[in-house]
């Protein structure tokens, strides 16, 4: 149970702390579409989205597993 709670809290804290940085990268990309640096920043935003989705899926699986082992 503590593994699930820790994973959720730490993951959410990392997500919130990186959100502002991703917003500034997105604003930069909107401002200069043709830049090489813009492509790099877009790549990092895509990987951030992929990692957030993976964190969400693992979190859901941990919650289901936790309820299954403790209450099932």
Number of C-alpha atoms within 10 A of each C-alpha: 12 8 10 17 14 11 15 19 11 10 16 15 11 12 15 10 11 12 12 11 11 18 12 12 18 15 10 16 18 11 11 12 12 10 12 10 13 18 14 13 18 18 12 14 17 13 12 16 13 12 13 16 12 12 17 15 12 15 17 14 12 18 17 12 15 17 11 10 10 8 7 7
